[in-house]
């Protein structure tokens, strides 16, 4: 009788505990991510103190990159394959026509946009995108067109890398014009040993003339087995590529696997190690390499452990944020692989370009920050990576 009574009272508790444990096991990782509100928001920050973050415009589908037009407008790419223009804070409802057809699986799509250094004269625009080259494959490509009357005309590919397998990540690419007038273009290479293969254009930073031809002084021109377009090799997924406004050096940031995001100074002909070397780990946990450095391969300037999924990058040179002068700003899509932890980070260096400290910013918004740019007005502009993505502006408060 006592045993029956005990079972009567204990059984429901055991069933409840089992149900709770099962629910805990099935609970999704991460937090509820609320939609971005209307703003503006005021945040206190280290050194610069109070800043205001406001929404310039929204309704962008996974925006990827910004280019500032000479007339004060902005070009913004959307990953599904649209190029938009924003003028006086208003998003033109009509997308620019003439954009190449893109393939969006495996994180591909329409990505970076850059203006020719003589854009005011020739109106040339450059776009990186994932080209559909077969029914089951996509390839990183760079296209050039002339921007006239709200349309791209005379569009043509000036380089197309070899295709990747269906669903493969690492189809992204950035593009920037160096001070030498040359195009520097990144290609993703996070699968296999592609980044180390000299006959492959993937996992590299390429250097091209403005028409896509190969400069005669590229580091591997005439070297057997090497594609002459290659400037550096051993890169994983470059999601930020800039010209440092003071030194003129090319800098990139790239995503590691499970940790090991990097900022690198890009030097002619160097090998940046992936997948031989990394500060990160495989997704199940083992280290990529121990130790993470090796003589003959370049070590990063900055490393993130855990990763923040770096995206976009800007070195601040304006006067609106005097306490942030020469600081580097990078976007974060999520930290430590946890959804809802996107933000922006500020990295401070000394005069020898040695890192001093970092500050996470906009953590409260919990947005995936895809792009960071300094505008001609000395303010910072960001893009949030979302179905209803937004263009944000950061300015000082009085």
N, C-alpha and C positions, 0 to 999 in steps of 0.2 A: 504493500500500500504506500509506504514512504517513497519507494523507488518511483512509483507511478506519479505521485505528487511532484517529486523532484523533476521528473521528465516533463510534466505538464508546464512547470514554470520555466525550466531551462531551455526547452526546445525552441520556443519562439525567440529567445535571446540569441541562441546559436544561429538560427535561420537569419535573423536580422544582421548579426555580425558577418555571416557569410555573404549576404547580399551587399553589405557595406563594402567589404573587402573587394568583391567583384566589381562594384561600381568604381572603386578607387583605381583598380587596374585598368578599367576601360575609359577612365576620364582622359580627355584630350590634354596634350601637353600645351602649356602656355596659358595666357589670360584672355579674358574677353577684351576685344579691341573696339572701343567705341568709335563711331565715325568722327572725323575731324569737324569740330564746331565752327561757328561763324567767325570767332575771333573778334578783335585782336586780343593777344595775350601779352602780359608783361612778366618778364622773368628777371630774377637777380642772377648775375654771373660774377665769376671771379675776375678781378682786375678792371674789366670794362663796366661792371655793375649792371644797371637796369637797361634792358633792351625791350623793344616792342616787336612782336611777330604778328604780321597781318596777312590775310588772304588777298592776293591780287586778283586771281581768277581761279575758277575750278571747272569741273566738267571735262577734264582731260583723262583719257583712258591710258593708264600706265605710261605717263610721260617719261622720257628718257634723257633728253639733253636740251640745252639752251644755247642759242647763238644770238648775240646782240647786233641788230642792224644799225647802219649809220644814221638812219632817220629816227632812231629812238625806239623802234619796235623790237620785238623778239621773235625768233623762230624757235618753235618747240616741236620735237619729234614725239610721236606716240608709238609705242611698240607694235600695236596691231597694224601699223602701216600708213599713218597719216602724218602730214607736216602741217602745223598750225602757225598762225601769226597772232601776236598780242600787241595791240597799240593803245597807248594811254590807259593801260590796265584793263582793256576790253578784249576778250577772246573773239576773234572773227568766227562766226558759226560755220563758215564755209572753209573746208580744208583746202590747202594748196593742191592743185592738180599736177599730174605728171610724175608723181612719186613712183619708184619702182615697186613691183609686186613683191611682197615679202613672205617668208615662211616663219611661222611663229612658234612651232613646237620646239622643245629642248631649249628654252629661254632665248630663242631667236626672235627676229623681227626687225623693225626699223629702229636704229639706235642713235649714233652720234651725228651731229651736224656741225660743219665748220665752213667759214667763209674764206674765200681766197684773200690773201693779203692786199690785193688790188681790186677788191669787190666793188668799190665805188666806180671803177672803170669797166670791169668785165662782167660783173654780176654773177660770178661763178660760185656755186654752192656744192659742197661735198657731203655725201651721206654714206655711213656704214650701215649695212643691212645683211640679213640672211637671205641668200638667193636660193630659190627652189631650182635645183639643178637636175633632179630626177624625182620619180614618184615617191621615193622613200628617203631622200637625203636633202640636206641644206648645206650651203657653203658661205663662209664670210666673204663679203664683197664690198668694194668701194665704188660708188657711182659719182659722176660729175654732171652737173646740169647748169643752165643759165636761168636765173630767177627774173622773170619778166611779167608784169601785170598780174600778179597773183597766181602764176603758174610756173612750173619747171619745164623748160624746153631744151631740146637737143640733149636729152638724157642718154648717157652711155656708161657702161662699166669700164673702169680703168684698171681694175685688178680683181680677180676672183680666186680665192684660195681653194684647195681641194676640198671636196665635200666630206661631211661626217656621217656616221651611221644614224639611222632614224632615232629621234628622241635624245640624241647626244647633247649634253650641255657644253658650254664653252664656245657657242656660236656668236658670242658678242664681239664688239670691236669699237675702239675709240680712234679718233683722228684729230691731229693738230698740225698746224704749220709751224716749223721751227724758224728761228731767226735767220737761218741760211736759205729760207724760201722753200725748203723741201717739206714734203708731206711725211709725217710719222704716223703710222697706222698700227694698232695692236690687233692681234687675232688670238682667240681663246685656244687653249690646248691642254685641257684638264684630263684627257683620256690617254691611257697607254703611255708610250714614250715619244709621242708626237712632237712635244716641245724640244726634244733633243735631236730630232732627225733633221739633218741639214738640207735634205731634199724636199722638206715640207714647209709650207708657209704658215702652218698653224702653231700656236704657242710662241709666236715671235713678235717683235716690233720691226716693221718694215719701213724702209726709207725710199721715197719715190720722188721723181720730178712731178710738177703739177699736172702733167698729162698722163701720169702713170708709168712713164718709162723709167729705166733704171739709171740713177746717177753713176757716172764713171768712177767716182771715188768711194763708192760703197765698200765696206770692209771685206766682203767675200767675193767681189767681182773677179772672175777668172780662176777661182779656187774650185778644183774638181769636186763634184758631188754636192755643192752648195748652191741654193737658189740665190741669185745675185741681189734680189730685193731685200734680203735679210740684213737688218742692222744689229739686232741682239736676239738671243735665243734663251730658252729655258724659262719661259713665262707660263703661268697657269691661266688665270682669267683676269685680264686687265680691265678694270671698270673705272679707272681714272687716268687720264693722260694729259699733261699740261706742259707748257713752257714756263720755267720759273721766271717771274718777272724781273728779278734782279740779276741772276747769274746767267740766264739764257739756257740753262740746262734743261733737258727733257726729264721729267719726273713721271713715274707711274705709281698707281697703287693697284694691288691685285689681291684677289681672294685666295686664301689658303684653303685646305680642306677643313678639318676639325681643329681650328686654330691656325695661326701662322699667316694671317693677313699681313701685307707688307706695303711700305713705301720704299721705292728704289730710285736712285739716281741712274739714269740710263746713259751708259758709256759705250762708245763705238766698239762693236765686235765682241762684247762681253757675254758671258754665259751666266744666267741668274738662277740656275740650279734645278728647276723643277723638271721631272719628278725625282731626281736623284737626291736633292736636298730640300728640307723645309723645317721650319720651327713647329709646324703643325703635326697632327696625328691623323691616321686613318679614321674613318667614321666609327668603326667598332672600338677604337682606342689605342692600338699600337702606334708608336712613333714612326714617322716617315723615314727619318734618319737620325742616327745618334753617333757622333755629334751633328748638329744642324749646319755646320759650316765646313768648308774645305778650301784649301789653297787652290787658286786658279778659277774659282767661281765667286761671283759677287755676293756679298752679304747685304741684307737690307738696311736701310737707314732707320726704319721704324718697324716694329713687329707688334702685333696684337695677339695676346693669349689671355682669355679665349678670343675667338674671332668676333669681329663686329660686322662682317660682310661689307667691306668698304665699297663706296660708290661715289663718283664725283670727287673733285678736289679743287681747291683754290688757295693761293697764297695772298693774304690780304696786304694791299699796298695803299689803300685810300686814307682819307683824313677823317672820315665820319666816326671811326672807332680807333682813336689814337692808341689805346692800350692794347689793341690787337695787331698792331703793325708787325708785319713779317711772320705772323702766325699762319699755320697751315690748317685749313678746315676740310674735313672729309665727311661725307654722308655715311650713315650706317643703316643697313636694311634690317638687321636684327643682331643681337648680341648673344653669343654662346649658343646659337642655334635655336633660340627661344622666340616664338612669334610674339609680336606686340612690344618688342624692345628696341625698335628702330629709333634713331636720334641723330645728332650731329656731334662730332668731336673736334676740339681745338687742340692743336699740338704746338707747344712753344719750344723754340730752339735758341741756343746762344749764338754768338757771332761765328763760331766754328761749325755751325750746323750740327751741334750735339743736342740731343733731346733733353729738355729740362722737366717738363710736366705736360699733363693732358687734362682736359676738362670736358666731360660729357655735357651737352647742351640739348634743350628741347626734349628731354626725357619724358616730361609730363604729357607731351602730345602723342607719344607712342606711335609715330608714323615712320614708315619706311622712306628714308631720304635717299633718293636716287641720284640727284644732281645738286652740286654746290657751285655757284659762280659769283664772282664780284662784278657788279654792274658798272657801267660808265659813271653812274651817280655816286659811286663809293659805297653802296649798300650791298648786302648779300642777298642772293636769290636762290631759292631751293625748289626742288620738285619732289612731291610725294608720290610714291609708286603705289597706285591704287586704281580700282575700277573708276572711281570718281576722284582722280588725282587733282592736286592743287599746285598752283604757283604761289610760293610764300615769299615775303620780303621781310628782312630783319633790318631795323633801324634803331638808333639810339633814342632814349627818351630824354626829355629836358631835365 
